[in-house]
Amino acid sequence: MAKIQDIINVLERLAPLRYQESYDNAGLQTGDAHAEATGALLTLDCTEAVLDEALEKGCNLVVAHHPVIFKGLKSLTGRSYVERTLIKAIRHNIAIYASHTNLDNVLHGVNTKIADKLELQNQRILVNKPQTLMQLVTFVPLPQTEQVLQALHQAGAGNIGEYSNCSFQVAGTGRFQPSDRANPAIGEPGRPEQVEENRVEVVFPAYLQSKVMAALKQAHPYEEVAHYLYTLENQNQEVGIGMIGDLTEALSEAGFLAYLKSKMQLQGLRYTSIGSRNVRRVAVCGGAGSFLLKDAIKQGADAFVTGDFKYHEFFDAEGRILIADIGHYESEVYTKEIFYDTISKNFPNFAVLISEVNTNPVRYTF
């Protein structure tokens, strides 16, 4: 039987915690990660009602998009829904795990789900996250180069987009003199040595640094491994916020709003005034995405789909783009499908259930 930590490991391979924003609190909120998992209930928000559903369905793990603990807590007295939810989870040994802005910031996360729902083509991240890549340079004797490279690749180094096992190497001569206390793999203590070596370079996600370095030291034949580490300014095409893509055919602005309402199964939406322009390129951002409006315009989007636009922010469209505010809940509710697909694929015999509780605190009257 899978342990809760096994489920967490799979979720964090999809959306590493390193990619969450500084203000966020993704990760295990409460519970014993080493306990056996009896089932996972998937939700957008973890509330008391969701925990009741988890108890009824025999699930001791709730996977949510939004963290239940966002601000610091000084007591647990049950005076707020957050405290009552945590008390109930602790009392019934239910673990709560949240994958939030880290899931917003990965290629196959929240925003890809919206783009897929809208059947956008030529999808790419709207704003890539900088300084998430590192480069390792090391020097390996020619006969051991392949074993070192294989170890680095297994640790996650050398993946660039749709290409794996990527590296660069050039041959040269390494010179060194071991001290009398050294135990060299090549040469003898106290005597100068020359070795034909390859200079090997690989790129990897920064969050894998410890794993990659451990693999290097384990596989490398030298007692002291010469290496350099660099943080790259290169944009990581798989990490960033928002998505942008193209409709299969252009629609009028009114036609696009009708299409959007149907595809996202919306009760309603807010939008800027409709003009005579057509919509072909669409930018999207789950949750509160008004901060990306300028980027959507800069990249030529005809429409921007997100949630939580404030009144005065609608003026910023200035007739250059159609803003469609579909609501925070409505833009992120399908996150549950991401969790379901990820966990089910890796644990086909494990009970994975999508919550039937509507946690949207907003109600509409028509």
C-alpha positions as CSV (number, residue, x, y, z in Angstrom):
1,M,0.0,0.0,0.0
2,A,1.2,3.5,-0.8
3,K,2.3,5.8,1.9
4,I,1.2,9.5,2.0
5,Q,4.8,10.5,1.3
6,D,4.7,8.4,-1.9
7,I,1.7,10.4,-3.2
8,I,3.4,13.6,-2.2
9,N,6.6,12.6,-4.1
10,V,4.6,12.1,-7.3
11,L,2.9,15.5,-6.9
12,E,6.2,17.2,-6.3
13,R,7.7,15.7,-9.4
14,L,5.0,17.4,-11.3
15,A,5.2,20.7,-9.3
16,P,8.3,21.0,-7.2
17,L,7.8,23.1,-4.1
18,R,10.9,25.2,-5.1
19,Y,8.6,26.8,-7.8
20,Q,6.1,28.3,-5.3
21,E,6.0,32.0,-4.8
22,S,7.6,33.5,-1.7
23,Y,4.3,34.4,-0.1
24,D,2.9,30.9,-0.6
25,N,2.6,27.9,1.8
26,A,2.3,24.9,-0.4
27,G,3.2,21.4,0.8
28,L,2.0,19.2,3.7
29,Q,-0.3,21.3,5.9
30,T,-0.9,18.7,8.6
31,G,-0.7,14.9,9.0
32,D,1.8,12.1,9.1
33,A,3.6,11.7,5.7
34,H,4.8,8.2,6.8
35,A,1.2,6.8,7.4
36,E,-0.3,4.4,4.8
37,A,-2.7,6.2,2.5
38,T,-6.2,4.8,2.5
39,G,-7.4,7.1,-0.3
40,A,-7.0,10.6,-1.7
41,L,-9.8,13.1,-2.0
42,L,-9.1,15.9,-4.4
43,T,-10.4,19.4,-4.0
44,L,-9.8,23.0,-4.8
45,D,-10.2,24.1,-1.2
46,C,-10.0,22.1,2.0
47,T,-13.0,22.9,4.2
48,E,-14.8,21.1,7.0
49,A,-17.4,19.8,4.5
50,V,-14.5,18.3,2.4
51,L,-13.1,16.6,5.5
52,D,-16.6,15.2,6.3
53,E,-16.6,13.8,2.7
54,A,-13.1,12.3,3.2
55,L,-14.2,10.6,6.4
56,E,-17.4,9.2,4.7
57,K,-15.3,7.9,1.7
58,G,-12.5,6.5,3.8
59,C,-9.8,8.8,2.6
60,N,-7.0,9.9,5.0
61,L,-5.4,12.3,2.5
62,V,-6.9,15.5,1.1
63,V,-5.1,17.1,-1.9
64,A,-6.1,20.7,-2.4
65,H,-4.9,23.5,-4.7
66,H,-5.3,26.2,-2.1
67,P,-3.4,25.9,1.2
68,V,-5.7,25.9,4.3
69,I,-2.8,27.6,6.2
70,F,-1.8,30.8,4.6
71,K,-1.1,33.1,7.5
72,G,0.6,32.4,10.7
73,L,-1.5,30.7,13.4
74,K,-1.0,31.6,17.1
75,S,-3.7,29.3,18.5
76,L,-6.1,26.5,17.5
77,T,-9.4,27.3,19.3
78,G,-11.9,26.7,16.5
79,R,-12.8,30.4,16.1
80,S,-12.4,30.4,12.3
81,Y,-13.1,28.0,9.5
82,V,-9.3,27.5,9.1
83,E,-8.8,26.5,12.7
84,R,-11.9,24.3,12.7
85,T,-10.7,22.5,9.6
86,L,-7.3,21.9,11.0
87,I,-8.7,20.6,14.3
88,K,-11.0,18.2,12.5
89,A,-8.1,17.0,10.3
90,I,-5.8,16.4,13.3
91,R,-8.6,14.7,15.3
92,H,-9.3,12.3,12.5
93,N,-5.7,11.7,11.3
94,I,-6.4,13.2,7.9
95,A,-3.4,14.7,6.1
96,I,-3.9,17.8,4.0
97,Y,-1.5,18.6,1.2
98,A,-1.6,21.7,-1.0
99,S,-0.1,22.3,-4.4
100,H,-0.6,25.9,-5.1
101,T,1.6,28.5,-6.9
102,N,4.1,25.7,-7.7
103,L,1.4,24.1,-9.8
104,D,0.6,27.5,-11.3
105,N,4.2,27.8,-12.4
106,V,4.8,24.5,-14.2
107,L,4.2,23.7,-17.9
108,H,1.6,21.0,-17.3
109,G,-0.2,22.7,-14.4
110,V,-3.2,25.0,-13.8
111,N,-2.8,27.2,-16.8
112,T,-2.2,24.4,-19.3
113,K,-5.5,22.8,-18.0
114,I,-7.4,26.0,-18.9
115,A,-5.6,26.3,-22.3
116,D,-6.5,22.6,-23.0
117,K,-10.2,23.2,-22.0
118,L,-10.2,26.1,-24.6
119,E,-8.4,23.8,-27.1
120,L,-5.7,26.4,-27.7
121,Q,-2.9,25.5,-30.2
122,N,0.7,26.5,-30.1
123,Q,0.7,26.7,-26.3
124,R,3.6,28.3,-24.4
125,I,4.1,29.9,-21.0
126,L,3.2,33.6,-20.9
127,V,5.9,34.7,-18.6
128,N,8.8,32.4,-17.9
129,K,10.4,32.3,-14.5
130,P,14.1,33.4,-14.4
131,Q,17.0,31.8,-12.5
132,T,15.5,28.4,-12.3
133,L,18.2,26.7,-14.3
134,M,21.8,25.8,-13.3
135,Q,24.8,24.6,-15.3
136,L,27.3,22.1,-14.0
137,V,30.8,21.9,-15.5
138,T,33.1,19.1,-14.4
139,F,36.2,17.2,-15.7
140,V,36.2,13.5,-16.1
141,P,38.8,11.0,-17.3
142,L,37.9,9.8,-20.8
143,P,37.1,6.1,-19.9
144,Q,34.7,7.2,-17.1
145,T,32.9,10.0,-18.9
146,E,29.9,7.9,-19.9
147,Q,29.3,6.5,-16.4
148,V,29.4,10.0,-15.0
149,L,27.0,11.3,-17.6
150,Q,24.5,8.5,-17.1
151,A,24.5,9.2,-13.3
152,L,23.9,12.9,-14.0
153,H,21.1,12.1,-16.4
154,Q,19.4,9.8,-14.0
155,A,19.5,12.6,-11.4
156,G,17.6,14.8,-13.7
157,A,20.4,16.8,-15.5
158,G,20.4,17.3,-19.3
159,N,16.7,17.7,-20.0
160,I,15.9,20.6,-22.3
161,G,12.3,20.8,-23.5
162,E,11.5,17.7,-25.5
163,Y,15.1,16.5,-25.5
164,S,16.8,14.4,-22.8
165,N,20.3,13.2,-22.0
166,C,21.7,16.5,-23.3
167,S,25.4,17.4,-22.6
168,F,28.4,19.0,-24.1
169,Q,32.0,17.7,-23.8
170,V,35.4,18.6,-25.1
171,A,38.7,16.8,-24.6
172,G,41.7,18.3,-22.8
173,T,44.5,17.5,-20.4
174,G,44.1,17.7,-16.7
175,R,47.2,18.2,-14.5
176,F,47.5,17.7,-10.7
177,Q,49.8,16.6,-8.0
178,P,48.3,14.6,-5.0
179,S,49.6,15.4,-1.6
180,D,51.3,12.7,0.5
181,R,48.0,12.2,2.4
182,A,45.9,11.8,-0.7
183,N,44.4,8.6,-2.1
184,P,44.3,9.3,-5.8
185,A,42.3,7.1,-8.2
186,I,44.9,7.9,-10.9
187,G,48.6,8.5,-10.1
188,E,50.6,8.4,-6.9
189,P,50.9,10.7,-3.8
190,G,53.5,13.4,-4.2
191,R,54.0,12.9,-7.9
192,P,52.7,15.2,-10.7
193,E,50.2,13.6,-13.0
194,Q,48.6,14.3,-16.4
195,V,45.3,12.7,-17.5
196,E,43.3,13.0,-20.7
197,E,39.9,14.3,-19.6
198,N,36.6,15.5,-20.9
199,R,35.2,18.8,-19.9
200,V,31.5,17.9,-19.4
201,E,28.7,20.4,-19.2
202,V,25.0,19.8,-18.3
203,V,22.0,22.0,-17.5
204,F,19.5,21.1,-14.8
205,P,16.6,22.6,-12.8
206,A,18.0,24.5,-9.8
207,Y,15.8,22.5,-7.3
208,L,17.7,19.3,-8.3
209,Q,21.1,20.7,-7.2
210,S,21.6,18.5,-4.2
211,K,20.6,15.4,-6.1
212,V,22.8,16.1,-9.1
213,M,25.8,16.9,-7.0
214,A,25.3,13.7,-5.0
215,A,25.2,11.7,-8.3
216,L,28.3,13.4,-9.5
217,K,30.3,12.6,-6.4
218,Q,29.1,9.1,-6.3
219,A,29.9,8.3,-10.0
220,H,33.1,10.3,-10.4
221,P,36.3,8.3,-9.9
222,Y,38.3,11.2,-8.4
223,E,38.8,11.7,-4.7
224,E,38.3,15.4,-5.2
225,V,35.9,16.3,-7.9
226,A,36.7,19.6,-9.7
227,H,33.5,21.3,-10.8
228,Y,31.8,24.7,-11.4
229,L,28.2,25.6,-10.8
230,Y,26.5,28.5,-12.4
231,T,23.0,30.0,-12.0
232,L,21.7,30.7,-15.5
233,E,19.7,33.7,-16.7
234,N,18.2,31.6,-19.5
235,Q,14.4,31.4,-19.5
236,N,13.1,28.0,-18.5
237,Q,10.5,27.1,-21.1
238,E,8.9,24.7,-18.7
239,V,8.5,27.1,-15.7
240,G,6.5,30.3,-15.5
241,I,3.1,31.8,-15.0
242,G,0.2,32.0,-17.4
243,M,-0.3,30.4,-20.8
244,I,-0.9,31.8,-24.3
245,G,-2.1,30.0,-27.4
246,D,-4.3,30.3,-30.5
247,L,-7.8,29.2,-31.2
248,T,-8.2,26.9,-34.2
249,E,-10.2,29.7,-35.9
250,A,-10.8,33.3,-35.1
251,L,-14.1,34.2,-33.4
252,S,-15.8,37.5,-32.9
253,E,-15.5,38.9,-29.4
254,A,-19.1,38.0,-28.7
255,G,-18.6,34.6,-30.2
256,F,-15.5,34.0,-28.1
257,L,-17.3,34.9,-24.9
258,A,-20.0,32.3,-25.8
259,Y,-17.3,29.7,-26.6
260,L,-15.6,30.5,-23.3
261,K,-18.7,30.1,-21.3
262,S,-19.5,26.8,-22.9
263,K,-16.0,25.3,-22.6
264,M,-15.5,26.4,-19.0
265,Q,-19.1,25.6,-18.0
266,L,-19.6,29.1,-16.6
267,Q,-22.8,30.5,-15.0
268,G,-21.6,33.9,-16.0
269,L,-18.6,36.1,-16.4
270,R,-17.4,39.8,-16.4
271,Y,-15.8,41.3,-19.4
272,T,-14.8,44.6,-21.1
273,S,-16.9,46.2,-23.8
274,I,-17.2,44.2,-27.0
275,G,-15.9,45.7,-30.2
276,S,-15.6,44.6,-33.8
277,R,-12.2,42.8,-33.4
278,N,-11.8,39.1,-33.8
279,V,-10.2,36.8,-31.1
280,R,-7.5,34.4,-32.2
281,R,-4.7,34.5,-29.7
282,V,-5.7,34.0,-26.1
283,A,-3.8,34.4,-22.8
284,V,-5.0,32.6,-19.7
285,C,-4.1,32.6,-16.0
286,G,-5.8,30.7,-13.2
287,G,-6.9,32.6,-10.1
288,A,-6.1,36.3,-9.8
289,G,-4.1,37.1,-12.9
290,S,-4.6,40.9,-13.5
291,F,-0.8,41.4,-13.0
292,L,-0.2,39.6,-16.3
293,L,-2.4,42.0,-18.4
294,K,0.5,44.0,-19.8
295,D,2.3,40.7,-20.7
296,A,-0.8,39.4,-22.5
297,I,-1.0,42.6,-24.5
298,K,2.7,42.6,-25.2
299,Q,2.5,39.1,-26.6
300,G,-0.3,40.0,-29.0
301,A,-3.2,38.3,-27.2
302,D,-6.6,39.3,-28.4
303,A,-8.3,38.1,-25.2
304,F,-7.2,37.5,-21.6
305,V,-9.0,34.9,-19.5
306,T,-8.5,35.0,-15.7
307,G,-10.2,35.8,-12.4
308,D,-10.5,38.5,-9.7
309,F,-10.1,41.6,-11.8
310,K,-10.8,44.8,-9.8
311,Y,-13.0,47.5,-11.1
312,H,-10.3,50.0,-12.1
313,E,-8.2,47.3,-13.6
314,F,-10.7,46.8,-16.4
315,F,-9.8,50.3,-17.6
316,D,-6.3,49.1,-18.3
317,A,-7.5,47.1,-21.3
318,E,-7.8,50.5,-23.1
319,G,-9.5,48.8,-26.1
320,R,-6.4,46.8,-26.9
321,I,-7.6,43.5,-25.5
322,L,-10.8,41.7,-24.4
323,I,-10.6,40.9,-20.6
324,A,-12.8,38.0,-19.6
325,D,-13.0,37.5,-15.8
326,I,-14.5,34.1,-15.3
327,G,-14.0,34.0,-11.5
328,H,-11.3,32.6,-9.2
329,Y,-13.0,29.3,-8.5
330,E,-14.2,28.8,-12.1
331,S,-10.7,29.3,-13.5
332,E,-9.1,26.7,-11.1
333,V,-11.7,24.1,-10.3
334,Y,-10.3,21.8,-13.0
335,T,-7.1,21.6,-11.0
336,K,-8.7,18.5,-9.4
337,E,-8.4,16.7,-12.8
338,I,-4.6,17.4,-12.8
339,F,-4.3,15.7,-9.4
340,Y,-6.5,12.8,-10.5
341,D,-4.5,12.1,-13.7
342,T,-1.2,12.4,-11.9
343,I,-2.0,10.2,-8.9
344,S,-4.0,7.6,-10.9
345,K,-1.2,7.2,-13.5
346,N,1.3,6.4,-10.8
347,F,-0.9,4.4,-8.5
348,P,-3.5,2.6,-10.6
349,N,-4.8,0.5,-7.8
350,F,-5.1,3.3,-5.3
351,A,-8.5,5.0,-4.4
352,V,-8.4,8.5,-5.9
353,L,-11.7,10.4,-5.7
354,I,-12.7,13.9,-6.9
355,S,-14.6,15.8,-4.2
356,E,-18.3,16.5,-4.9
357,V,-18.3,19.5,-2.5
358,N,-18.6,22.8,-4.2
359,T,-16.2,25.0,-2.2
360,N,-16.9,28.2,-4.1
361,P,-17.8,30.8,-1.5
362,V,-19.3,33.1,-4.2
363,R,-23.0,32.7,-5.2
364,Y,-24.7,34.2,-8.2
365,T,-28.2,35.5,-8.9
366,F,-29.6,35.7,-12.5
